[in-house]
């Protein structure tokens, strides 16, 4: 690493992650930013092949081999690295040959995950607000004529002497009431939040108990809780409803997968909590945030449906109403939080972020 020794004090103070590789692509140097990014230290990886650091990153390895062979610089945008810890990173990186007698490779890496996540969250928040405006407008347009139809049917019902004819007016009244109830559900909770000290694990345990009773013990729950998460101000009953909607969908997906594949493992839901510090939700940076993962081993959500699952009336099941996730997003949004979803065949992860500090 002779070519970087003179500049080591500069490299050590860069916020950009920097690696130096020898011609055979063994790691010679990591600066502190790279140690943090790759979750390791120079003493552990110095002299080891870079493939031990970047697992399955074939495109990156091909780029490095080409740079070492041709002595040319390369740049890649939004490349994906898989670390030995299992963490996936989205990064921009460039490689440059340095030195004369012995050509080493200098890698400069800029993580993109945070920027991409903030951009994705802004899209989700915009989607949620658009959905809320559309539903409110539609509810107004439906409820007004619906009230008139119901009132007219009631007046007609009083004038009819024939019980057979009154049966038809009663059908009109009942269907009008059903439609009004559906519209109210689309609008979500119609009462103000009742904020009180809330323990997220009490909420999740209540959800677990309800679903264990519904499934008659056929669903396997795995709990991975962070006991350091403090209480926060929230509406416990509303949060139970929000998490119950997600977990019930997860349970139904897991059972559906088992029916479709007789060799699949037992339907399983994992409930995981973690405390995140200095975490951004949308444009707001929070000192402490609770992350909750609700993970099922179902068939996964089709990619064409994944972007729209929080819209009302969007459902991947024939028997679904498409309202559960929309209501959940509304409740979590009222708590200044956010719901995201990541899915692949065999695993779907609903991720809920809830700020733990009180609203200023």
N, C-alpha and C positions, 0 to 999 in steps of 0.2 A: 504494500500500500504506500509505496514511496511517493507516488505522485500526489497523494492527498495529505501527507503528513504535515506539510507546511501550512495547510489551510484547515487543519482539524479544528482549531478553536472557532473558526467561522462556521464550519459545517455543524458543529455541535450546538450552535445557537440559532440555526435555521428552524422555522416552523414547517418547512417542506421536508418530507421524509426523503432521506438520501441513502442509497446503497452503493457500495463499490464491489464489483465482482472481478475475479481474475479471469484469464482467457478460457479456463475450463468451467466457468460459471460457478465457482465456489465463492462463498461470501467472505469478503475481506474486511468490510466495515459497515456498520449501521450507525447513523447519528441518533440522538435521543428521540427525535420525532419518529424515526423509523421503528425504533424499539417499541414505542408506544403504539404505533399503528399495527405492527405485526405481533404485538403481545409477547415479546421475547426480549432477550438481551444479547449484546455482542459476544459476551463470554460463552453463551450457550450455542451460538450458531456460527461463530468464526471458523472458517475452514471447511464448513459443510456445504454440500451442493445446494444451490438456490431452490431446487425442486423440493427439498425438505422444508422450505419456508413457504412456498407457493404450491400447494397441492392441487393437481389437476388443472393448473393454469397453462394449458398446452399452447394457446396462442401467444401468451407472454414468453414462454420458453422458446418458441420458434423465432420470435422477434429478437430475443437476446442472442440466440445462436447466429442469426443473420447479421446482427450488429458486430459480433465478435469476428465473424468470417470476413465480412465486407469492409469493416472499418467505417461504417456509415451510421448516422444518427437516425433514430426512429421515434415517432410519437403515436400514442394510442389514446383515444378518447373513450371514456365510459367503459373501460375494460373491467372484467370481473375476476377477482382473486379469491381463491378458497384457501384459508389458512389451516394449519394443522389442528387448531382448536375447534374447527367447524364453522368459524365465522366467515361470512361472505362479504367482501368489500367491493364497492364500485369506485374506480379510481381513473384519473387521467395520469399517464406516465410517459416519460421520454427516456431514451437510452442514448448515451454518447460515449464513443471511444475516447480514452485519455491515455497519455503516455506515448513513448516512442519505442524504446527497445522491447518493453513488455507492455502490451496493450491491455489495459483494464477497461471495464465498463462502468460508467456512472449512471445510476438510475435515479431520476427525480420523480417523486410520486405525490400527487395531490388527491386526497380522498374526496369523493363526490357524494357519498351516502347522505351526509347531512343536508347538502343543498337540494339533492333530489327528493329527500323526505319532506323538507319544508315546502317544496314546490308541489308535491303530491298532496300534502295536507291542505294547502291553499285551494287546490282543486276540489278536495272533499268538502271543505267548508263552503265553498262557492256552490257546489252541487246541493249541499244540504239547504242553504238559504234559497236557492232557486226552487227546490222541491217544496219548501215551506210556503213560498209565495204562490206557487201553482195550486197547491192543495187548498190554501185559504180562499183563493179566488174561485176554485171549482166548488168548494163547500158552500160558499155564498150563493152561487148560481143554482145549486141543487136544492138547498134548504128552502129558499123562498117559494118556488113552485110546489115543492113537496108539501109544505105546510098548507098551501091552498088546496091541493088534491085531497089531503087528509080531512081538512075541514069540510069540503064539499061532500066527501063520502059520509062523514058523520051526519050532516044535515039530511042527505038522501036516506040514510039508514033509519032516521026517525020518522020519515014520511011513509016508508014501506010497511005494508001490513003482512005481506007474504014472507014467511020465514025463509023460503028457498031463495028469494031475491035478496034478502038481507044477508044471506051467507056470502054473496058476491061482494057486497059493500064491506063486509068484515075482512074479506081477503085484501081489498084495496087498503084498508086502514092498517092491517098487519104488515103488509109489504112496504107501506110508507114508513112505518115505524122501524122496520128492518133496515131500510135504506138510510134513514136518519142515523141509526146506530152505527152503520158502516162508515158514514161520513164523519161522525164524531170520533170513531177509532182512528180514522185517517189523520185527523187533526192532532191526535195524541192526547196526553193528559191535559185536562181542562181546569186544573186547579194549581194554585201557586205551590212551589216547593215548601215543604215543612222541614227547614234546616235544623239539624241537631248533630251532636258528636256521633260519628259513625265509624265503625270498624269494618274495613273491607272484607276481612275474613269471616265475620259474622254474616255478612251478606252472602258470600260464596257458600258458606256452610248451609245456610237456609235453602239456597238454590239446589245444592247437592241433595239435601234431605227430600225436597219435593220431587226431584227427578228419580231418586232411588225408589220412592213410593210409586210413581207413575210406571216405572219400568219393572216393578216387582223384583228389584235387585239384579236385573239382567245386565245393566250397564256397569262397567268397571270405572271407578273414579280414581285418578291419581292426583295427589295434592303436593305441590311444591311451593310452599309459602315462605315469604320473607318476614320473619317475626319482628323485624325492626320498623316496619311501616306503622306510623302513628295514626291515631284517629284524625278525622277531618270533618268539616261541616258538610253534611249531605242529607238528602231525603232517603232514609233507609228503605222505605216501602217502594218508592219509585225505582231505586237502584236494584232492589230485588227483582222487580218486574223487568228492568232492562237486561240484567244478566240472565234471567230466566228465559227470555225470548231467544237469546243467543245460544244458551246451553240446550234448550229444547230442540232448536234446529240442529245442533250438533248431535244430539242423541238420535233424532230421526234419520240423519244422514248416516250415522254409524250403523244403525239397524238396517237401513236400506242397502248399505254396502255388504253386510253379512248375508242378506237374502240373495244378493246377486252373485256372491262368491262364497260357496260353501266351505272353502279352505281358508277363508280369512280369519284373522285373530278375533278375539272377543271384542265387541263394541266398547270403545274406551274413550273417555274424556279426561283430559289433563287440565287442571286448574293451577296456574302459576302466577305468583305475584313477585314484583321486584320494585325497589325504590330507585328512582333515577334522580340525579342531582343536576341542577342547571340545565334543564331540558326545555326545548322550545316546542310549543303547541301553536301552530299557525304563526302569527307574528309576535306572540307573547312568550317571553322567557320566564320560566318558573324555577324557583329555588329548589323545590322538591315535588316530584310527580310520582304517582303510583301507576305502574304498568301491570295490567292483568291480561294474561293469555288464556283463552279458552280454545283448546286444541282437540280436534276429533280425528279418528282414523277412518273417516268415511271416504267416499269416492272422489272428493274434491269438487270444486265449483268450476264449471266451464268458463274459459277465459272470456268468451263473448258476453257472459252474464255477470262476471265479476265486477265490472265497472259500474253496473247499474243496480246492484242488489239493495242499496239503501233507498231507492225510489219506492214510493207506495205502489202496491199492486204488482210488483215484480217478484216472482217466486220461481224457484227451480223445481218445485214439487207440484204435481197435479192438484193435490188437496190443499196447497198453501194459499193464504190470502195475500201474502206479500206485504203485510202491515207490521209484522213483528220487528224487523230490523229498522224500519223507518221510525217506529216509536222509540226503539232503543237509542238510535242516533239523536232523536229529539231530547230524550231524558239526559243522556250524557252531555249533549250540547248545553243544556240548562245548567249543568254542573261545571261548565267551562272546559269540558274534556273533548275527546275525539275517539272515534271508532275506526279502525282500519281492518283490512282483511288480506291475508296472504294464503294462497291455496295452490296445491298441486295434487296429482292423483295419490290417494292414500293419506293425505293430511291437509286439514284446513285449520288455520289459526286466526281467530278473531282477537285483535289487540286493542285494548281499551286503555286510554291514558286519562288519568284524573289528577288535577292539581291538588296538592295537599295543604297549601297555605290558604288562608282566608282571603276573600276578594277585598281588594283595597277600595 
